[in-house]
Amino acid sequence: MSDEPLPPAELAERLADVYLLVGPLYRRVLRKVESGEAIEGVGAGVRAVLDLLRLNGPMTVPQMGRAQALSRQFVQRMVNEAAQRGLVVAEPNPAHRRSSLIRLTETGAAVIGAVIAREHALLGQVGGDLTRADVDACVKVLSRMLDALADVDVD
């Protein structure tokens, strides 16, 4: 294994291998999250909204859409669903009159906390001989791939 940067053609081929793994992984995680919907009452879209708010504090719908590379309309539907369930509330945004800040309620914070705890319990079962360096390298690669596609329009 070499620490030398890969030439572009070889890099593209290896990153394509990563991409081919990310799709099925994402879909399996999505199915697992949604299998817990009966427990926490949220699907993957609402879960994504709740987690963004947990990590970042109050955000606008457009900010959430950009952060997750999702359309503003989809995020708005998920926010509306979460609001109907009492998981989020809209508050006036001092920076923008027409774009409210969305924040977690106490109920929403408890729900996303339960979802995260269940996911962490599942991910803790991955096992193997993975090291911190392995995971750091994986995060680095996926972050670079995501950054390289930052200009892809989602709306």
Buried (B, 14 or more C-beta within 10 A) or exposed (E): EEEEEEEEEEEEEEBEEEEEEEEEEEEEBBEBBBEBBEEBEBBBBBBBBBBBBBEEEBBBBBBBBBBBEBEBEBBBBBBBBBBEBEBBBBEEBEEEEEBBBBBBBEEBBEBBBBBBEBBEEEEEEEEEEEEEEEEEEEEEEBEEEEEEEEEEEEE
